[in-house]
Structures are given as C-alpha cells and as structure tokens.
Amino acid sequence: MMSDKKSNSLKRVTILKPWKVGRGFATDATIVPFRGDAREFLRTLPNKIVSLVVTSPPYNIGKVYEERASLDQYRADQSRLISELHRVLKDDGSVCWQVGSFVDKGEIYPLDLLFYDIFKLFGFKLRNRIIWHYRHGLHASRRFSGRYETILWFTKGDEYAFNLDDVRIPAIYPGKRYYKGPKKGKPSANPKGKNPSDVWEIISRDWQLGFWDIPNVKAYHPEKTIQPCQFPVELAERCVLALTKKADWVLDPYAGVGSTLVAAAMHGRRSMGSEKERKYYNIILQRLEALRKGDLRLRPLGRPVHVPTGNEKVAQIPDEWNRTKRRGR
Ligand SMILES: C[S@@+](CC[C@H](N)C(=O)[O-])C[C@H]1O[C@@H](n2cnc3c(N)ncnc32)[C@H](O)[C@@H]1O
C-alpha cells in the first residue's frame, strides 16, 4: 500500500500558482485566510467575484423548541450572511452547504430544511441534495443511529458550471453492451466513467455499489486536527472539481481548519475563508504551508475506505457472548 505522502502526488493535483497569501482581500492575492467574523470579511469583498462557496455553518442554535427566539435568531443571522454570499457570488456561481441535524432532547431538526427556505428567498436554485454517507458516529438507543448529513448544492442562476467529466467514477460494468436497437453489440457505458450520483460514499470497492464514501473525519484519519466538526478535504474537492475551473475564487465563510481552502489550492483555484477562532485559524495557516511544501497529510481522493476482512480481532464475536450463549442453552 502507498504511504499517504506518496499517494498525495495524484497526477490530477496541480498546486495553486502563484502562491500569494494575503491576510485581507487583495486582487493580487491568491489565498486569503481571514481571522475574524464572516460577515465582517464578506463586507470587504467586491460584488460577483466568487465562483463557489463550500462550507458547513456552526449549529449554535440553543434549544430549538423551548427557546424559539434562539432558532429565529439563528435563521436571521444566517439569512444576513446568505444575503452577502448572494452579493459576492458570480451569476453562474454555486453554493455547497453542508449540514446535519440539530438534536434537542432526542428530537432531531434537519437543518437543510431551514436552509432550503432561506436560500429560496434569495432566488437560489437547488440542483442536488447530496447525501454524504459515513459509517461511524454515535450509536442512538431510542432512534436509528444517524449515518448521513446532506450537502445542498444551489446555483445562483440558470446558467452554471458543471464539469461532470472531472468527477466521474469507474462504471460498475464497463463491459456492458446494448442488446438491441441501432447500437446493438456496442459498449453501452461511458468510457470516461459514470456519474457519481447524489449519494457520496468514496470507496473504490463500493464503486460496484454505486456509492461514494468520504469517511467521516475521526481520530484515526490522516487529516484529523483539533477541530471537532471538520469535513474531509475530499468532500470539498468533489465540489471544487465539479463546479469551478482553474483560478476561480472559492470561498468558505466558516473555514474551521481550512479544508475548503486546502481543496481549492490543491487544484489551482484561488481561495478565501474566514474563521473567528484563532486556534483554528492558526491551523489553516499551518495546513496551507504544509500543502505548499508538499507534506500535508491528506486522504487522497478516491482512496478505498478500509473494509474489514472479518479476520481482525475487532471483527470477531467476543468470547463472553459465546460463553453466554452456551450457558443459556
Ligand atoms: C462546522 S465548523 C467548519 C469546519 C470546516 N468545514 C473544516 O473542515 O474545518 C464551523 C466553523 O465556523 C466558525 N465560526 C462560527 N461562527 C463564525 C463567524 N461568525 N465567523 C467566522 N467563523 C465562524 C467556528 O469557529 C467553526 O470553526
């Protein structure tokens, strides 16, 4: 198996050039990490400059139903931010808004419902509601364990970039042929691969199942930092490759530890992002510098998720369970 470092040198990765980091927006900068409030940062940007927004917002909603005002406040704050995003987005630009559910006393509140309404108010058009499926997480005992979040992909208008060929995945049965009609006997699959669908589970073995699995970023993951809600760079990479071209501006208003900025810079796009916490902002700077020097630890796009063979110790039925079974006989 290749080391993470070696396998990072995927041929398709073209690090951004020129690499010019600005601490505030400047037309000649190519990477702009901003330490501070998102709306304060957005106010400094010109109209219609950004091609793509990829982000996951904070869920600081408080109690959803007992303190209704808090949810209303959250909606109002996010609406103000989205209004600014609308202003800075190009007419053919896109937004990929990654959210899960807010949970309050066992009741779940799917945040994409709330955000869908806000984006529609500004005239955005939903192109996909992508399911990001992962295998790990808290085990619920009074409802089914949650194993997905969503990414709402909106476009600002009717015209938009969509580079399907750049994100195609191998066909399950490339050898399939038309069995009737004028093309009878000819291969029916697209030689460039198939559309990856709106269920994202990046896992080459499971390409057979038509799934993409971007493993949830957890402690064992090569990208893991101290940010508890980090998303995998791979997730942002899909969006960047499909929805922008080289040198386009990609923005993450809630940058966390900079996964979106890293994904954009890896593929020759300009990027900017705001993060209010200094400790996360410092990690953005460290990750970008590591990327520039070629030693950032990343999970490469499309690497298979580890699938247990069944021989691992953790995959065996515990002895205690077998003993209990024997006693109960
Ligand atoms: C869900 S995390 C994003 C994680 C990010 N996707 C990553 O992979 O690292 C949301 C981030 O938004 C930041 N944040 C919250 N409110 C903010 C604001 N008003 N302005 C800027 N950043 C904010 C939080 O500190 C947090 O790091």
The ligand as an ORCA input file, in Angstrom:
! r2SCAN-3c Opt
* xyz 0 1
  C     -18.601     23.372     11.365
  S     -17.127     24.282     11.582
  C     -16.394     24.242      9.980
  C     -15.328     23.204      9.838
  C     -14.682     23.221      8.467
  N     -15.602     22.767      7.428
  C     -13.443     22.335      8.439
  O     -13.383     21.335      7.722
  O     -12.522     22.651      9.215
  C     -17.726     25.918     11.699
  C     -16.612     26.922     11.999
  O     -17.179     28.228     11.888
  C     -16.528     29.054     12.837
  N     -17.440     30.210     13.046
  C     -18.614     30.247     13.726
  N     -19.188     31.466     13.649
  C     -18.366     32.207     12.863
  C     -18.428     33.550     12.387
  N     -19.441     34.367     12.711
  N     -17.423     33.990     11.597
  C     -16.389     33.176     11.276
  N     -16.280     31.910     11.704
  C     -17.250     31.413     12.478
  C     -16.354     28.156     14.038
  O     -15.327     28.622     14.899
  C     -16.016     26.815     13.373
  O     -14.637     26.633     13.291
*
